[in-house]
Amino acid sequence: MMAEKKKGLGLWMCIALVCGNMIGSGVFLLPSSLAPYGGMAIVGWVLTAMGAVLIALVFASLTARMPRDGGPYAYTHDAFGSFAGFWIAWGYWIALWAGNAAIAVAFTSYLSGFFPILASNHYAGGLCSIGLVWLVTCINLRGVESAGGVAVVTTVIKLLPLVAIATLGLFWFDADNLVFNPNNLPVGQGISSVAALTLWAFLGLESAAVPAGDVENPEKTIPRATLIGTLIAAVVYIGVTVAVMGVLPHDQLASSPAPMADAARVMWGDWAYTVVGIGAAVSCLGAINGWSLMPCHVSAAAARDGLFPKRFAQLSKRRVPAFGLLVSSVLVTILLICNYSGSRGMVEIFNFIILLATMTTLLPYAFAAAAELLFIATGRKPARHVGRAVAIASLGFAYSVWALYGAGAETIMWGMLLLMLGLPIYVWMAAEKHRHGEDTSES
């Protein structure tokens, strides 16, 4: 018998989860990745921010009407039926725990600036990443209040140096450092590439919608938290990128393994390098703390609908879907072991995982926007909101498809392969439902 859930996440905890999940590893690593695109990176950030706000508005609208655990999976299942719901739940689940692996790698990469053995010795680096995963797993096993409290603290700590660089960095800004197109790339291609890179930084905007069953007054809290959190992240990202690109010369920025810390050193000295480096590690801790909650809530929602094994839906005494949390942590551990046992560097590991996570998350975003359009067409949206809702959902869908194209053919191929691996699970669960006489013809 499942324990009755007591809701423990308020507005500020939800905002912290949204900000904490988005403002993670990306903001500290991306300035160097974006250096080859120069000023085009700012245009790409703005377009990605606009797309993220559109998707956030779609989730805000859906959640206000349907505050269910599972986020985009729940809306896809209700709109398009079991098969589409399973496909999205499977892909979204993969994206979430794979994202945790990427954040763990980034955490170790930041710490390697203080402990070089983490970069030079794969065993040490792997143990550090895996240790972080299980530390956060233990925190989340204590309940959503513990995770929400950690999110508030880590979000405040990591926002302080970012806001300082974004604002005070203007006093060290040199316009000569910010070249619009330093490598003379086709503008359309350059902006598309920037959008694919920067979207990773916005993944997690739906964080408050996923554990909806744990949120106080979810009809009002989740839409507000989603929109406010996304806007805060967008302002921080654009401000920080402009500041760092203006503070550091282009060539130095392009080769910097720690662009935020290097910018802080130019502005305030060596002590600032240390502070920002620690802030980067705290940022990863906050991001993985929030992200580790999400895969277990998605798998629990799918299990309640009969698409995942029922054990994923069982709650512990602390109202946590502990089995799903442990399974996702084991899978993250396996992924980390496989990557650290090879010869690739941490940056290569990080880049591959984030592109894969981005691709498998864009499909749920697109389906969520399509679900909103279907709900409007079938009269499940209040008439006074129809025009605005149709425009937002249509633009959100178009943006998701465009960003998916920008992810690249190789990433799409691997993502589709992982999605197809879920089909045997769906067939097995459908056979189980049929064997027990349950309806499997839902559409």
N, C-alpha and C positions, 0 to 999 in steps of 0.2 A: 504494500500500500504506500502511495506517495505522500510525503509530508506536505501539509498545506503551506503555501508560500506567503511569507510576510514581506511586503514591499519595503525596500530600504534605500532606493536611489532617488534623491531629490534633484532640483534644477541644477544646483551648482556642481553636484557630483556628475550629472549627465553632461554638462558643458565640459567639465574636466576630462571625462572619458573621451568625448569627441575631440577636444584639443589635444589631449595626451596621445590618442591613437594616431592622429594626423601629424602633429609636430613631434616627430620621432627622429629616426635616422636620416631621413631625406634632407631635412633642412641643413644638416651639418655636412653632408657629403656632396650635395648637388651643385653648389657654386663652382667647384672645380670641374665637374662633368659638363656644366653649361658654359664654361669659359670659351670653348671654341666657337660658340654661337654669338658671343658678344652681346650687343644691345638687343638682338633678336630674342634673347632669353627672357627679357622683360616682357616683350609682346607675348611670348609663349606662356609665361606665368599668368598674365592677365587673362588670356583666352582659357587657360586651364581653370583659373579661379572662377571665371564666369560659368564654365561648364559644371564645375563642382557645386556652385550655388544653385544652378538649375536642378541638378540631381538631389541636392539637399532639400530644395523646395518640394520635389516630387515625394521624397520620403516623409517630409513634414505633413503633406496633405494626406498621404496614405495612412500614416500613423494616427493622425487626428481622427480618422474614421475607423481605423482597425488596429488598435494597440495590441498586437500579438507578438509573442516571442518569435524570432526567426528572421526578422527584417525582410530583405528582398525575397527570400525563399517563401515566406508566408504569403506574400502578396501574389507571387507567381503561382503558387499552388491554388489559391482561391480563385484566381482569374483563369488559369489555363489547364488546371487539372493535375493529376498525379504524376504523369510522365514528365511534363515540363517542370513541375515542382521538384521532382527528384533530381532531374538534370541540373537545375540551378542550385539546389541544396548541395549536391555532390561537388560541383565546381566551386561554389562559394566556400564550402568547408575546406577544400584543398587550398584555396587562396589564403584563407585565414591562418591555417597552421603553417603553410609555407612562408607566409609573411613573418610569423614568429621566428622562424629559422633565420630569415634575412636580418631581422632586428638583433638577434643574438650574435650573429657574425659582426654586425656593425658595432655592437657594444664591445666586443673583444678587440676590434680594430682600433677603437678610440683608446682603450686601456693600454694597447701596445705602445702608445707614445710614452707611457710611464713605465711599462714593463715590456721591454723589447722581446723577451723570450716568447711572448704570446704570438708574435708575428714570425719569429725565426723557427719556432718549434710547433709543428702542427698538433702534436699531442697536447701540449700546454694550451694552445688556442682552442682546441676542441673541448677540452675539459672545462675551460672557462665559459664557453658558450653553452654547453650542456648544463653546467652548474647553474647558470642564470635561469635557464628554462625551468629547472626543477625548484629553484628558489621561489620563482613567481607562481609556479603551480601550487606550492604549499601555501602561499599567501591566499590564493584564490579558493583553495579548499576550505578556508576558514569562513568564507561567505562573501556576498557581494558588498557588504558594508566595509569589510577590510579592503577589498579591491578598490572601492570608491574612495575611501579615505586616502589610500596610497596615491590614487590618481590626482586628487586635489593637491597633495603636498608636492608631488613630482612635477605637476604642471606649473605650479607657481615658481618652483626652483628653476626650471629650465626656461621659462618665459623671461625671467629677469635679465640674463645676459643677452638674449636675442633682442629684446626691446632696447636695451642699452646700445647695442651695435647698430640697430636700425635707425635710431634717433641721433645719438651722439656721433655716429660714423659720418654724418653729414659735415662735421667740422674738419674731417680729414679727407673729404671727397675731392678727387682730382678727375675732372671731366675727360682728360686725355687718356685715362685708363679704360674708359668705357667706349669701345669702338663698336659700331652697330653690327658690322658683318666682317670680322677680321680675316676670315678664310674665304671670302667671296663665294659663299654657298648660294644656290638658288633660294630665294627668300621663302617660298612656299615649303620647300623641302626642309629648310632649317627650322621653321616654326613648327612644322609637323613633328620633327624629331624632338624638339624641345618639349612639345606637349606630351609625347610619349614618356619622356623622362620625368617630367614634373608631376604627372598624374599619380605616380607612386606616393608623392608627398601628401596627396589628398585622400588616399584610401583610408577608410575609417570614418568618413563623414556620416555613415549610417550607424555608428556605434551605439547611440542612444536608443535606436529603434530595435536592435537585436535582442537585448534583455528587457523587452517592454513589460513583461510580467512582473519584473522587480522594481518598476518605476512608479513613484507616487504621482497620482493624477496624470497618467501618461498622455491623455488626449491633449493637454496643454503643455506639459513639461517637455515631451519629446520634440514636438515641432520647434519650440523655442530653443531648446538646447542644440538641435541640429543646425539651425540657421545661424545662431549666435556663434557656435563653435567653429563653423565653416568660415564665417566672415573674419573671426579673429585670426584663424590660421592663414587666410589669404593675405590679410594686411601684414602679418609677421613675415611671411614668405617673400612677398614683393619688396618690403622694406629692407629686409636683411640682404637679399640678392643685390639690390641696387647699391647698398652701402658697401658690401664686400667687393663688388666689381669696381667701385670707385676708389676704394682704399688701396687695393693691391694691384700692381702692374699686371697686365694681361698674361705675360709669360710666367710670372711667379704663380698666379692664380691657377693656371692650367696644369701646373706640375705639383700643386700643393696637396698633400694627403690630409691636411687639416686646415681648410681655408678659413673657417670661422676663428679658430685659435690663432692663426697667423695674422688675421686682420686685427684681432684684439691685441696681439703683441705690438703691431705697428702703432696702435692707438694709445696703449697704456703701459706696455712693457712686458717683461717675462712673466710677472705674477699673473697678468691677465690671461696669458696662454694657458697656464695651469688651471685657472678658474673655469675658463671656457671648456677646456678638455674634460674637466670633472662634470661640467654642465651637460656636455654631450653624452657622457655615460649615464647621467641621471635621466636625460631625455629618452635614451633607449630603454632604461628601466621602466619609466612611465608608459612608454608605448607598448612594450611587451606585457606589462601588467594589464592594460586594457584589452589588448588583442587576444590574450590567452583566455579571456572570458568568452569571446565571441564564437569560436568554433563549437564549444560545448553547448551553447544556447541554440545554434543552428541545428546541430545534430539532434538535440532534444526535441525541438519543434518538429523536425522530420520524423522522428520516432513516434511522437504522439499521433501523427497522421498515418502511421503504418508504413513509412517509406524507408526508415532505418530500423535496425533491431530495437526492440522495446527497452532494452537495458539502458540505452542512451537517454531515455526520458526519466529514469529513476533519480530521485533527489536524495541527497544525504541528509543527515540530521540538521545540517547548517543550510539546507535549502539550495544546495549546489548540485548540478548534474555531474557528479564526481566521475562516473565512468567515462563519459565523453571527454572530460577534461584530461583524465589520465591517458586515454587513447590518443588524443591529439598530441600530448606531450611526448608520448612514446614515438609517434611518427616524426615529430620534429627532431627528436634525438637520433633516429635512424637516418634522416636526411642529413643532419650535421655530421654524423660519423662517415657517411658515404662521401661527403664533400671534403672533409678534412683528411681523409685517408688518401686522397689523390694528390696531384702535384699543383693544382691550381691555387692561386693566391686568393686572399680574402676578398679583394675587390672583384675579381672574376666571379667568385661564388655569389657575392652580394648582387652583382648586376644580373646574373642569370635568374636568381630566385625572385628579384623584384619584378622583372619583366614578366615572369610566369605568373606571379601573384596578380599583377595588374591585368593581364589578359583574362584570367579566370574570374576576376571581379567585375570586369566590364560587362560580361554577359548578364550577370544578375542586375546590374544597373540598367541595362537596356530593357530587360524583361520587366523590371519594376516600373519603368516609364510606360511600357506597353500595357501593363496591368492597369495603370491609372487611366489610360485612354479607354480601355475596355470597360472599366467601372463607370466612366462618364457616359459611354455609348449605351450602356444598359440601365442608365438612370440611377446609379448608386452614388452619384455626386450631386450635391445641392445645386439647383439650377442657377443660382446667382453667381456661382463660381465657375461655370462651365467654360466661358471664353478664356479666362485667364488660365484655368487648369489645362485646357487643351493646348494652349500656346506653350506653357512651361513643359508639359510632358512631351510634346512633339520635339521641342528644341533639346530637351534632355536626352531623348532617344537618338536624335541625329548626332548629338555630341558623342554619345557612347559608341556609336558605330564608327564615327570618324576617328576617335581615339583608338579604337580596336584596330583599325587599319594601320595607324601609326606605330603599333607595337612591333610590326615586322613579321615576315613570313615564318621565320624559324620559331619564334615564340608562339605564334598561332598554331603551328604544327604540333609542338610539344603540348600545348594546352589542350588541343582537341584530342590528342592521344590519351591524356590523363582523364578527360571527360568520358571518352569511350570505355575506359577501364571500369567505369561505374555501372555500365549496363548489366553485367552479370549480377551485381548486387540488386538492381531493380527487378530483374527477372526472378531472382530468389525470393525477394520480399513479396512480389506479386503472387508467386506460387504458394507461399506461406498463407497469404490472405485467402487465396482460393481454397486451399486445403482446410482452412477453418471456416469456410462458408461466408467470408466477408465479401462485400461488393468491390470488385476491381475494375468496374467499367466507368469510374468517375472521369469526367472530361472537363 
